[in-house]
């Protein structure tokens, strides 16, 4: 039976938070339970901060275009929590990463930098029920003053301030860690599918080199692959308005036809652990991070197909988000390429800047 998590009073927030954390961390087989847990956590944070889906305050709606991409509004950042597939998998990955860090750094307080924490800090808050403040310390970082003040208020209201080392208002792509404490784990989820618009790549480039030796970056890997698809079959059973999990099932059972063309980008923190190696995969041209990738459509392929980018995320170790399991791994259809036929060559390159994403063309 699914567990419901109705809004609760300040007095029972801690016990409710523990149950929510347990559901998100250990009940991945029950989508209903995960959805209820994410909704319950959202309700708690919304009640404390006043930020909700109905927020109309200008500070809640303010998005910021940074040199490295768009920082979504506090309201939209809060709503990311409701993507329960994403929230659950990231929490499970971070929990596992903390346990691993405790092995790598015995008898050490594990210092966690949470970049882009948003107003609810959903990838930190539930973990306070699994560890002691003497074991883990979070540094919460966000570019929006409203988000950071809301996160502070949430930890204060729940009596969890002992878990927070510091609150820092800053662009994570430009943050320089000057504190005397080493960073053992970086948590950074500032992305959309196919690494569009948001500054995930720039943040990874900046923060990965600031990890201590043996430190862990979350997520470990973001892979974007390019393939051909038949859209009529790809989404044949997906009704309008379904959530990501239902869309995944529909697409899996739709008899879809795909032709894999190859990887478009493979982002790992290891590529940037050495600052001098940040351009190791290719020269920088007009903001391009990786070398241009040229992919060939098989000449003997019959028919016409759409081109699509698919995102896979390895959060930590074996914990991953597959295609359609979250809004982060929904496909990006390259509609403006039109239909392609056998023998076509497609060129892709990932560009940095205030509108990061792929540039592509048919050759």
C-alpha positions as CSV (number, residue, x, y, z in Angstrom):
1,X,0.0,0.0,0.0
2,X,1.3,3.5,-0.9
3,X,2.2,5.7,2.0
4,X,0.6,9.2,2.1
5,X,2.4,12.2,3.4
6,X,-0.1,14.9,4.2
7,X,1.0,18.4,5.3
8,X,2.0,18.3,8.9
9,X,2.6,20.6,11.8
10,X,5.9,22.0,12.9
11,X,5.9,19.5,15.8
12,X,5.9,16.4,13.7
13,X,8.0,17.6,10.8
14,X,11.1,15.6,11.9
15,X,9.3,12.3,12.2
16,X,7.6,12.9,8.9
17,X,10.9,13.8,7.3
18,X,12.4,10.5,8.4
19,X,9.6,8.5,6.8
20,X,9.8,10.5,3.6
21,X,13.6,10.0,3.5
22,X,13.1,6.3,4.0
23,X,10.6,6.1,1.2
24,X,12.7,8.0,-1.2
25,X,15.9,6.1,-0.4
26,X,14.7,2.5,0.1
27,X,11.3,2.0,-1.8
28,X,12.3,2.6,-5.4
29,X,10.1,-0.3,-6.5
30,X,6.9,1.7,-5.7
31,X,6.3,4.7,-7.9
32,X,3.2,5.6,-5.9
33,X,5.2,5.7,-2.7
34,X,7.9,7.7,-4.3
35,X,5.5,10.2,-5.7
36,X,3.7,10.6,-2.3
37,X,7.1,11.0,-0.5
38,X,8.2,13.7,-3.0
39,X,4.8,15.5,-2.6
40,X,5.1,15.3,1.1
41,X,8.5,16.8,1.2
42,X,7.4,19.6,-1.1
43,X,4.4,20.3,1.2
44,X,6.7,20.6,4.2
45,X,9.1,22.9,2.5
46,X,6.3,25.0,0.9
47,X,4.6,25.4,4.3
48,X,7.9,26.7,5.8
49,X,9.0,29.0,3.0
50,X,5.8,30.1,1.4
51,X,7.0,29.0,-2.0
52,X,4.5,26.9,-4.0
53,X,3.2,26.2,-7.5
54,X,0.9,29.2,-6.9
55,X,3.6,31.6,-6.0
56,X,3.3,35.0,-7.6
57,X,5.9,37.0,-5.7
58,X,8.5,38.5,-8.1
59,X,11.4,37.0,-6.1
60,X,9.9,33.5,-6.5
61,X,9.5,33.9,-10.3
62,X,12.9,35.5,-11.0
63,X,15.1,33.6,-13.3
64,X,18.7,34.8,-14.0
65,X,20.7,34.5,-17.2
66,X,24.3,33.9,-16.1
67,X,27.4,33.9,-18.3
68,X,27.2,30.1,-18.2
69,X,23.5,29.5,-18.6
70,X,20.0,30.1,-17.1
71,X,19.5,29.8,-13.3
72,X,15.8,28.8,-13.1
73,X,13.5,30.7,-10.7
74,X,13.1,29.6,-7.1
75,X,9.6,28.5,-7.9
76,X,10.7,26.3,-10.7
77,X,13.7,25.0,-8.7
78,X,11.2,24.0,-5.9
79,X,9.1,22.2,-8.5
80,X,12.1,20.0,-9.5
81,X,11.5,18.1,-6.2
82,X,8.2,16.7,-7.6
83,X,10.1,14.9,-10.3
84,X,10.2,11.9,-8.0
85,X,12.4,9.7,-10.2
86,X,15.1,12.3,-10.3
87,X,14.8,13.1,-6.5
88,X,14.8,9.5,-5.5
89,X,17.7,8.4,-7.7
90,X,19.9,11.4,-6.8
91,X,19.2,11.0,-3.1
92,X,20.1,7.3,-3.3
93,X,23.3,8.1,-5.2
94,X,24.3,10.8,-2.7
95,X,23.6,8.5,0.2
96,X,25.8,5.8,-1.3
97,X,28.5,8.4,-2.1
98,X,28.5,9.5,1.6
99,X,29.0,5.9,2.7
100,X,31.8,5.5,0.2
101,X,33.4,8.8,1.3
102,X,33.3,7.6,4.9
103,X,35.4,4.6,3.8
104,X,37.8,6.8,1.9
105,X,38.1,9.4,4.6
106,X,37.7,7.6,7.9
107,X,37.2,9.6,11.1
108,X,36.5,12.7,9.0
109,X,33.5,14.9,8.8
110,X,32.3,14.6,5.2
111,X,32.1,18.1,3.6
112,X,29.4,18.3,0.9
113,X,29.1,21.3,-1.4
114,X,25.6,21.5,-2.8
115,X,25.7,23.8,-5.8
116,X,22.3,25.2,-6.9
117,X,20.4,24.0,-3.8
118,X,17.3,26.0,-4.6
119,X,14.8,27.0,-1.9
120,X,14.1,23.5,-0.6
121,X,17.6,21.8,-0.8
122,X,15.8,18.5,-1.5
123,X,19.1,16.6,-2.1
124,X,20.3,17.5,1.3
125,X,17.4,17.8,3.7
126,X,16.2,14.1,3.7
127,X,19.8,12.9,4.4
128,X,19.8,14.6,7.8
129,X,17.6,11.8,9.0
130,X,20.2,9.2,8.0
131,X,23.4,10.8,9.4
132,X,24.5,13.0,12.3
133,X,25.8,16.5,12.0
134,X,29.1,15.2,13.3
135,X,29.3,13.0,10.2
136,X,28.2,15.3,7.4
137,X,28.3,19.0,6.8
138,X,26.6,20.8,3.8
139,X,27.6,24.1,2.3
140,X,24.5,25.3,0.5
141,X,25.2,27.5,-2.6
142,X,22.7,29.3,-4.9
143,X,22.8,32.3,-7.1
144,X,19.3,33.5,-6.0
145,X,19.1,35.3,-2.6
146,X,15.5,34.2,-2.3
147,X,16.4,30.5,-2.7
148,X,19.2,30.7,-0.2
149,X,17.2,32.5,2.4
150,X,14.3,29.9,2.0
151,X,16.8,27.0,2.4
152,X,18.2,28.6,5.5
153,X,14.6,29.1,6.9
154,X,13.8,25.5,6.2
155,X,16.8,24.1,8.1
156,X,16.1,26.5,10.9
157,X,12.4,25.6,11.1
158,X,13.2,21.8,11.2
159,X,15.9,22.3,13.8
160,X,18.6,21.1,11.4
161,X,21.0,24.1,11.3
162,X,23.8,22.0,12.8
163,X,24.1,20.2,9.4
164,X,24.9,23.4,7.5
165,X,28.5,24.7,7.4
166,X,27.6,27.8,5.4
167,X,25.1,29.5,3.1
168,X,26.7,31.1,0.0
169,X,25.0,33.3,-2.6
170,X,27.1,32.8,-5.7
171,X,27.2,31.6,-9.3
172,X,28.4,28.0,-8.9
173,X,30.3,28.2,-12.2
174,X,32.5,30.9,-10.7
175,X,32.6,29.8,-7.0
176,X,36.1,29.5,-5.5
177,X,36.3,27.4,-2.4
178,X,38.5,29.3,0.1
179,X,37.3,27.6,3.3
180,X,39.7,25.6,5.4
181,X,37.6,22.5,5.0
182,X,38.3,20.2,2.0
183,X,35.4,19.3,-0.3
184,X,34.7,15.6,-0.2
185,X,31.5,15.6,-2.3
186,X,30.1,18.0,-4.8
187,X,26.4,17.8,-5.6
188,X,25.4,19.7,-8.7
189,X,22.1,19.2,-10.6
190,X,21.6,22.3,-12.8
191,X,20.6,20.7,-16.0
192,X,17.8,19.9,-18.5
193,X,17.6,17.0,-20.9
194,X,20.6,17.1,-23.4
195,X,22.3,19.6,-21.2
196,X,20.4,22.5,-22.6
197,X,20.1,26.1,-21.2
198,X,21.3,25.4,-17.7
199,X,25.0,25.6,-16.6
200,X,25.7,22.0,-15.6
201,X,28.8,21.7,-17.8
202,X,30.3,25.0,-16.7
203,X,29.6,24.1,-13.0
204,X,31.3,20.8,-13.5
205,X,34.3,22.4,-15.1
206,X,34.6,24.9,-12.2
207,X,34.0,22.6,-9.2
208,X,35.5,19.3,-10.2
209,X,39.1,20.6,-9.8
210,X,38.2,21.9,-6.3
211,X,37.4,18.4,-5.0
212,X,40.0,16.9,-2.7
213,X,41.9,13.9,-3.9
214,X,39.5,11.0,-3.8
215,X,36.5,13.3,-3.7
216,X,33.2,12.4,-5.5
217,X,31.3,14.5,-7.9
218,X,27.5,13.9,-8.2
219,X,26.4,13.0,-10.9
220,X,29.4,10.9,-11.9
221,X,28.5,10.9,-15.6
222,X,26.1,12.5,-18.0
223,X,26.0,10.8,-21.4
224,X,24.1,12.3,-24.4
225,X,23.7,9.9,-27.3
226,X,22.3,10.6,-30.8
227,X,19.9,8.2,-32.6
228,X,17.3,8.1,-35.3
229,X,13.7,7.3,-34.4
230,X,10.2,7.0,-35.8
231,X,8.3,9.5,-33.7
232,X,5.0,7.8,-34.4
233,X,6.3,4.6,-32.8
234,X,8.4,6.3,-30.2
235,X,5.4,7.9,-28.5
236,X,2.7,5.6,-29.8
237,X,1.2,4.7,-26.4
238,X,2.0,7.9,-24.5
239,X,-1.1,9.9,-23.8
240,X,-0.9,13.6,-23.3
241,X,0.0,14.7,-19.8
242,X,1.5,11.5,-18.5
243,X,4.4,11.6,-16.0
244,X,7.9,10.5,-16.8
245,X,7.5,7.0,-15.5
246,X,4.4,6.3,-17.4
247,X,6.0,7.8,-20.5
248,X,8.9,5.4,-20.0
249,X,6.6,2.4,-19.9
250,X,4.7,3.6,-22.9
251,X,7.8,4.1,-25.0
252,X,9.2,0.8,-23.9
253,X,6.2,-1.1,-25.1
254,X,5.5,0.9,-28.2
255,X,7.5,-1.2,-30.6
256,X,9.7,1.8,-31.3
257,X,12.4,1.7,-34.0
258,X,15.7,3.3,-33.2
259,X,19.0,3.4,-35.0
260,X,21.9,4.4,-32.7
261,X,24.3,6.8,-34.4
262,X,26.8,7.3,-31.5
263,X,27.7,9.5,-28.6
264,X,27.3,13.2,-28.8
265,X,28.9,14.1,-25.4
266,X,30.2,12.3,-22.4
267,X,30.5,14.5,-19.3
268,X,32.4,13.3,-16.3
269,X,34.1,15.3,-13.5
270,X,37.3,13.3,-14.2
271,X,37.8,15.2,-17.4
272,X,38.2,18.4,-15.4
273,X,39.9,17.2,-12.2
274,X,43.1,18.6,-13.7
275,X,42.3,22.3,-14.6
276,X,44.9,22.2,-17.3
277,X,43.1,19.3,-19.0
278,X,39.7,21.0,-19.3
279,X,40.1,21.1,-23.0
280,X,41.5,17.6,-23.3
281,X,38.9,16.4,-25.7
282,X,39.3,19.1,-28.2
283,X,40.2,22.7,-28.9
284,X,37.8,25.5,-28.0
285,X,36.2,27.2,-31.0
286,X,33.5,29.8,-30.5
287,X,32.6,28.5,-27.1
288,X,32.7,24.8,-28.1
289,X,33.8,22.5,-25.3
290,X,34.3,19.2,-26.9
291,X,35.5,18.4,-30.4
292,X,32.8,18.5,-33.1
293,X,31.3,15.0,-33.6
294,X,30.3,13.8,-37.0
295,X,27.9,10.8,-37.1
296,X,27.0,8.8,-40.2
297,X,23.5,7.5,-41.0
298,X,23.9,4.0,-42.5
299,X,23.6,4.2,-46.3
300,X,21.4,1.1,-46.4
301,X,18.8,2.5,-44.0
302,X,15.5,2.6,-45.7
303,X,13.0,5.3,-45.0
304,X,13.1,8.7,-43.3
305,X,13.7,9.3,-39.6
306,X,13.8,12.1,-37.0
307,X,17.0,12.7,-35.0
308,X,16.9,12.6,-31.3
309,X,19.3,13.2,-28.4
310,X,18.9,10.8,-25.4
311,X,20.4,11.5,-22.0
312,X,21.6,9.0,-19.5
313,X,22.8,10.0,-16.0
314,X,25.0,7.9,-13.7
315,X,24.4,9.5,-10.3
316,X,26.9,7.3,-8.4
317,X,28.2,3.8,-9.0
318,X,25.3,1.6,-10.2
319,X,22.6,4.2,-9.4
320,X,21.4,5.8,-12.6
321,X,18.6,7.5,-14.4
322,X,17.7,5.9,-17.7
323,X,15.8,7.2,-20.7
324,X,12.3,8.6,-19.7
325,X,12.8,7.9,-16.0
326,X,12.9,11.7,-15.3
327,X,12.4,15.0,-17.0
328,X,16.2,15.1,-17.1
329,X,16.3,12.1,-19.4
330,X,13.4,12.8,-21.7
331,X,14.4,12.9,-25.4
332,X,15.3,16.1,-27.3
333,X,14.0,15.8,-30.9
334,X,16.0,17.8,-33.4
335,X,13.0,18.9,-35.4
336,X,14.8,21.6,-37.3
337,X,17.1,19.0,-39.0
338,X,13.9,17.6,-40.6
339,X,13.7,14.0,-41.7
340,X,17.0,12.3,-42.5
341,X,17.8,9.4,-44.9
342,X,20.5,6.9,-45.3
343,X,23.9,8.4,-46.2
344,X,23.3,11.6,-44.3
345,X,26.1,13.0,-42.1
346,X,25.2,14.9,-38.9
347,X,27.6,17.2,-37.2
348,X,27.1,18.2,-33.5
349,X,29.1,20.3,-31.1
350,X,28.4,21.4,-27.5
351,X,28.6,25.1,-27.0
352,X,29.1,27.0,-23.7
353,X,28.0,30.5,-23.0
354,X,24.7,32.0,-21.6
355,X,22.7,29.6,-23.8
356,X,24.6,26.4,-23.6
357,X,23.6,23.4,-25.7
358,X,24.2,21.6,-28.9
359,X,24.7,23.2,-32.3
360,X,24.1,20.8,-35.1
361,X,23.6,20.5,-38.9
362,X,23.4,18.0,-41.7
363,X,26.4,17.8,-44.0
